[in-house]
Amino acid sequence: MKVFKAAGLVVLFLGLALQVYAGGPYGEDREKVILEGSTTVLPIAQAAAETFMMKNPQVDVTVRGGGSGVGIASLIDGTCDIANSSRPIKDTELDKAVTNGRSPKACVIAMDGICVIVHPSNSVNALTMKQIKGIYTGAISNWSQVGGPDKKIVVISRDSSSGTFEAFGTLALNSAKVRPDALMQASNQAIASTVSRTEGAIGYVGLGYLTPEVKAIDVDGVKASKETVLNNKYALGRPLFMYTNGEPRDEVKEFIDYILSPDGQKMVEEQGFVRLK
């Protein structure tokens, strides 16, 4: 009986050893997919990575932030498989990609609305695009100028590596420069957190970053929502991208296909963003 048990242990040990050698669940040779870039896309990518790895234990998915520009630069340099971006790739980035022998391919994975947010105590509930531009360029510096309290406006903005910064600059500011005293933040979460603690602050974040700690205001009389983004009534709507080097293949394709699947798009909605269909 003891001999039988010992033989069984040997068989079990050999089975585990074969799994390690073959790169199975106990091994180190898992296929790797690296995503990097937009902090707006980050919650979608993280949620997708968690579920995808549960369904595909042979694949290790790593998700990093840093901003859209950082992600696209990493894709061009060949240090990530997928660049998450909340803006289209720039011509200068495409030129650099060609020089590096890379061929960025865009895939729209969700829609988003850039929400203009203020402290919940602020009595201002709506702004026009003209007023938003005036605030961010310095022409308007006190809330009383737009029907609010007699309080200095504290302008919060994303930093220049952010795709949200680029999209907001194009859609809301007509490419005008942000006032020099604006407080530049490295992520959506940092903006939301700063606005929630600062009564006179104004900032902007993706739909998925709205919380009860901040108040989203209407823009040109339209509330930011999934419906107004999809029907193009909200002026600050935009697509969210995942870029790959050429057509995605193998595990990279499987990962993006999962995000575009009904289950993946349901997850997009659960993260607070707008599903494609």
C-alpha positions in Angstrom: 0.0 0.0 0.0 2.9 2.4 0.9 4.6 1.5 -2.5 1.3 2.4 -4.3 1.1 5.8 -2.6 4.8 6.6 -3.3 4.2 5.7 -7.0 1.2 8.0 -7.1 3.3 10.9 -5.6 6.0 10.3 -8.3 3.3 10.4 -11.0 1.9 13.7 -9.5 5.4 15.2 -9.4 6.1 14.2 -13.0 2.8 15.8 -14.0 3.7 19.1 -12.3 7.2 19.0 -13.8 5.7 18.5 -17.3 3.4 21.5 -16.8 6.3 23.7 -15.8 8.3 22.5 -18.7 5.4 23.1 -21.1 4.7 26.6 -19.7 1.4 25.5 -18.1 -0.4 27.0 -15.2 2.6 26.4 -12.9 5.2 27.6 -15.4 6.8 30.9 -16.4 6.4 30.6 -20.2 3.0 32.3 -20.5 2.2 34.4 -23.5 2.5 38.1 -22.7 0.4 41.0 -23.8 1.5 44.5 -22.7 -0.8 47.5 -22.9 0.3 51.1 -22.1 -1.1 54.6 -22.4 -4.3 56.5 -21.7 -5.5 56.8 -18.1 -9.0 57.3 -19.6 -8.9 53.8 -21.2 -7.1 52.3 -18.2 -10.2 51.1 -16.3 -11.5 49.4 -19.4 -8.1 47.8 -20.1 -7.7 46.6 -16.5 -11.2 45.1 -16.2 -10.8 43.4 -19.6 -7.3 42.1 -18.6 -8.7 40.5 -15.4 -11.5 38.7 -17.1 -9.5 37.7 -20.2 -6.8 36.1 -18.0 -9.4 34.1 -16.1 -10.7 32.8 -19.5 -7.1 32.4 -20.9 -4.8 31.4 -18.1 -2.0 30.8 -20.5 -1.8 34.6 -21.3 -0.3 37.2 -19.0 -1.8 40.7 -19.6 0.0 43.7 -18.2 -1.7 47.1 -18.2 0.2 50.4 -17.6 -0.9 54.1 -17.7 1.2 57.1 -18.4 -1.0 58.9 -21.0 -1.9 58.4 -24.7 1.4 60.0 -25.9 3.4 57.6 -23.7 1.5 54.6 -25.0 1.9 55.5 -28.6 5.6 56.2 -28.1 6.0 52.8 -26.6 4.2 51.1 -29.5 6.5 52.9 -31.9 9.5 51.8 -29.9 8.3 48.3 -29.7 8.0 48.1 -25.9 4.2 47.4 -25.8 1.8 45.4 -27.8 -1.2 47.7 -27.5 -1.2 51.5 -27.1 -4.3 52.8 -25.3 -5.2 56.2 -26.6 -8.1 58.7 -26.0 -7.1 60.6 -29.2 -6.2 59.8 -32.8 -2.5 59.3 -33.5 -0.7 62.4 -34.7 1.0 62.8 -38.1 4.4 63.3 -36.4 3.9 60.0 -34.5 3.0 58.2 -37.8 6.1 59.6 -39.4 8.2 58.3 -36.5 6.5 55.0 -36.7 7.3 54.6 -40.4 11.0 55.5 -39.6 11.0 52.8 -37.0 9.4 50.2 -39.3 6.2 50.2 -37.4 2.6 50.4 -38.8 0.1 51.6 -36.2 -3.4 50.3 -36.7 -6.3 51.9 -34.9 -9.3 50.1 -33.3 -12.1 52.0 -31.7 -13.1 50.1 -28.6 -15.6 52.5 -26.9 -16.9 56.0 -26.9 -16.5 58.6 -24.2 -17.6 62.1 -23.2 -15.2 64.6 -21.7 -17.1 65.8 -18.6 -16.5 69.3 -17.3 -16.6 69.1 -13.5 -16.7 71.4 -10.6 -17.0 71.1 -6.8 -20.5 70.0 -5.7 -20.9 73.2 -3.7 -20.6 75.3 -6.8 -24.0 76.9 -7.8 -23.0 76.8 -11.5 -24.8 74.0 -13.3 -24.0 74.8 -17.0 -21.5 76.6 -19.2 -21.4 77.3 -22.9 -18.4 76.2 -25.0 -17.5 79.9 -25.3 -17.4 80.3 -21.5 -15.3 77.1 -21.0 -12.8 78.4 -23.5 -12.7 81.8 -21.7 -12.1 80.1 -18.4 -9.3 77.8 -19.7 -7.5 80.6 -21.7 -7.7 83.2 -18.9 -10.4 85.6 -20.2 -12.7 84.5 -17.4 -11.1 84.2 -13.9 -14.0 84.5 -11.4 -17.1 82.4 -11.1 -19.2 85.6 -10.8 -18.5 86.2 -14.5 -20.6 83.1 -15.4 -23.4 83.4 -12.9 -21.7 81.8 -9.9 -20.3 83.0 -6.6 -17.7 85.7 -6.2 -14.8 83.2 -6.1 -11.6 82.8 -8.0 -11.7 80.0 -10.6 -9.0 77.4 -10.0 -8.3 75.8 -13.4 -7.3 72.1 -13.4 -6.0 70.5 -16.6 -4.4 67.3 -17.8 -0.7 67.4 -18.8 0.5 67.6 -22.4 1.2 63.8 -22.7 -2.6 63.2 -22.2 -4.9 62.3 -25.0 -7.7 63.9 -23.0 -5.7 67.1 -23.0 -5.3 67.0 -26.7 -9.0 66.2 -27.3 -10.2 68.9 -24.9 -7.9 71.4 -26.5 -9.3 70.6 -29.9 -13.0 70.3 -29.1 -13.3 73.0 -26.4 -10.5 75.4 -26.9 -10.1 75.4 -30.7 -6.4 74.6 -30.1 -5.9 77.8 -28.0 -3.3 77.5 -25.2 -4.3 76.7 -21.6 -3.7 79.6 -19.2 -0.2 79.4 -17.7 -1.4 79.2 -14.1 -3.5 76.1 -14.7 -2.7 73.1 -12.4 -1.6 70.3 -14.6 -2.4 66.8 -13.5 -1.2 63.4 -14.7 -4.4 61.4 -14.7 -8.2 61.6 -14.7 -8.3 60.4 -11.1 -5.9 63.2 -10.1 -8.2 65.8 -11.6 -11.3 64.4 -10.0 -9.6 64.2 -6.7 -8.3 67.8 -6.9 -11.7 69.2 -7.9 -13.4 67.3 -5.1 -11.2 69.1 -2.6 -11.2 72.6 -4.1 -14.3 74.6 -4.0 -13.4 77.0 -6.8 -12.0 74.4 -9.1 -13.0 73.3 -12.6 -11.6 70.3 -14.4 -12.4 67.7 -17.0 -12.5 63.9 -16.9 -13.8 60.9 -18.9 -17.4 59.7 -18.2 -16.0 56.7 -16.3 -14.4 58.9 -13.7 -17.6 60.7 -12.5 -18.3 60.3 -8.8 -20.6 61.9 -6.2 -17.6 63.9 -5.0 -17.7 66.1 -8.1 -20.5 67.7 -10.2 -20.6 67.4 -14.0 -22.1 70.5 -15.6 -24.1 70.8 -18.8 -22.2 72.0 -21.9 -24.2 74.2 -24.3 -27.4 73.0 -22.5 -26.6 69.3 -22.9 -25.8 66.8 -20.1 -22.9 64.4 -20.7 -24.4 60.9 -20.9 -24.1 57.7 -22.9 -27.1 58.7 -24.9 -25.9 62.2 -25.8 -22.5 60.9 -26.7 -23.9 58.3 -29.0 -26.3 60.6 -30.8 -23.6 63.3 -31.1 -25.6 65.9 -29.2 -22.9 66.3 -26.5 -20.1 68.5 -27.9 -17.3 66.9 -26.1 -17.8 63.3 -27.2 -14.9 61.3 -28.6 -13.8 57.7 -29.5 -11.4 55.6 -27.4 -8.7 53.7 -29.2 -6.4 50.7 -28.9 -3.5 50.8 -31.4 -1.5 47.8 -32.5 1.5 47.4 -34.8 -0.3 46.3 -38.0 -3.3 44.1 -37.9 -3.5 42.4 -34.4 -2.6 38.8 -34.3 -2.6 35.8 -31.9 -3.2 36.8 -28.2 -3.3 40.5 -29.0 -6.1 39.9 -31.5 -7.9 37.6 -29.1 -7.8 40.3 -26.4 -9.1 43.1 -28.6 -11.8 40.7 -30.0 -12.9 40.1 -26.4 -13.3 43.8 -25.7 -15.4 44.2 -28.9 -17.5 41.1 -28.0 -21.0 41.5 -26.4 -19.4 40.6 -23.0 -16.6 43.0 -23.5 -18.9 45.9 -24.5 -21.0 45.1 -21.4 -17.9 45.5 -19.3 -17.2 48.9 -21.1 -20.6 50.1 -20.0 -20.0 48.8 -16.5 -16.9 50.9 -16.3 -19.0 54.0 -17.0 -18.1 54.5 -20.7 -20.2 54.2 -23.8 -20.4 50.8 -25.6 -20.2 50.9 -29.4 -23.6 49.0 -29.8 
